[in-house]
């Protein structure tokens, strides 16, 4: 499992759009599994779940992305999981880190 969390200021919709575009364009095997959106007064929450097939180890890894906005304050949480191969030994060869790295790089470009 890999995890990346960040707080920042910005426009919720712009940050969400940037992340969605960068994640979707990160590879042919990247797939949006499902999404959920919620808002209540000034608070907005977007949840996205992606999966990606990695040919190098014949596995799939998932990325759960949560974005919470309260006015201009934004919290982002990205958790990568899966990507392991085998029942006893879970060698992911960095698949989870790869998924979370896409979010990290996208956020760095926003600043």
Order of alpha helices (4+ residues) and beta strands (2+ residues): beta-alpha-beta-beta-beta-beta-alpha
